[in-house]
Every structure is written in structure tokens, then in C-alpha cells.
């Protein structure tokens, strides 16, 4: 018997590979962002420099001050 490259627990992943799970997760996030845009809810994003901002459905951005935890 040949060993599988990816070792997901069959019961927990319903037989999906890591790549399939990752793709489904990416698509779920993309759909959630699109839903929020349609509903007029700003989406929180982080740019390459680590700055946090809100992206509104009309396209304008509003930078958010990072809170200290």
C-alpha cells in the first residue's frame, strides 16, 4: 500500500486533501467579503506594511489606529 502525501484524518476532513480544504477556505472568505460589500459593510484589511484599514463598498479606505492589547 502506497503512503499518501497528505495525512488528513478522513473522519475530520470528509476525504478532502489539504489543497482542496485550502481552496474551499479561500473561496468561503472571498464569498464572505463579497457578501459584506453587497450589504454595505466595510471590510477590514491589512496592507503589506501591516497597517489596518477599512475598505468601504464604494472603494474608499479609512485607516484604523491599531489598539494595544
C-alpha positions as CSV (number, residue, x, y, z in Angstrom):
1,X,0.0,0.0,0.0
2,X,1.4,3.4,-1.0
3,X,1.6,6.2,1.6
4,X,-0.5,9.3,1.0
5,X,1.3,12.6,0.6
6,X,-1.2,14.4,2.8
7,X,-2.2,13.0,6.1
8,X,-5.6,14.4,7.0
9,X,-7.9,12.4,9.3
10,X,-10.5,11.0,7.0
11,X,-13.3,11.5,9.5
12,X,-12.5,15.2,10.1
13,X,-11.9,16.2,6.5
14,X,-14.5,14.1,4.7
15,X,-11.8,12.7,2.5
16,X,-10.6,16.1,1.2
17,X,-6.9,16.8,0.6
18,X,-5.2,19.7,2.2
19,X,-5.2,21.5,-1.1
20,X,-9.0,21.0,-1.5
21,X,-9.6,22.2,2.0
22,X,-7.4,25.3,1.5
23,X,-9.2,26.2,-1.8
24,X,-12.6,25.8,-0.1
25,X,-11.5,28.1,2.8
26,X,-10.2,30.7,0.3
27,X,-13.5,30.7,-1.6
28,X,-15.5,30.9,1.7
29,X,-13.6,34.0,2.7
30,X,-13.9,35.6,-0.8
31,X,-17.7,35.0,-0.7
32,X,-18.0,36.5,2.8
33,X,-16.1,39.6,1.7
34,X,-18.4,39.9,-1.4
35,X,-21.5,39.5,0.8
36,X,-20.3,42.3,3.1
37,X,-19.7,44.6,0.2
38,X,-23.2,43.9,-1.1
39,X,-24.7,44.6,2.3
40,X,-22.7,47.9,2.6
41,X,-20.5,46.6,5.4
42,X,-16.8,47.8,5.4
43,X,-14.2,45.1,5.2
44,X,-11.2,45.2,7.5
45,X,-7.9,44.6,5.7
46,X,-4.2,44.8,6.4
47,X,-1.8,46.2,3.8
48,X,1.7,44.9,3.1
49,X,3.2,47.3,5.7
50,X,0.9,45.9,8.4
51,X,-1.4,48.9,8.6
52,X,-5.0,48.2,9.3
53,X,-7.8,49.9,7.3
54,X,-11.5,49.6,6.4
55,X,-12.4,49.2,2.8
56,X,-15.9,50.5,2.1
57,X,-18.1,49.2,-0.7
58,X,-17.7,52.5,-2.7
59,X,-13.9,51.9,-2.7
60,X,-12.7,54.5,-0.3
61,X,-10.3,53.5,2.5
62,X,-10.2,54.6,6.1
63,X,-7.1,53.8,8.2
64,X,-7.7,52.4,11.6
65,X,-5.4,53.0,14.6
66,X,-4.1,49.7,16.0
67,X,-5.2,49.1,19.5
68,X,-2.7,48.0,22.1
69,X,-3.6,44.6,23.6
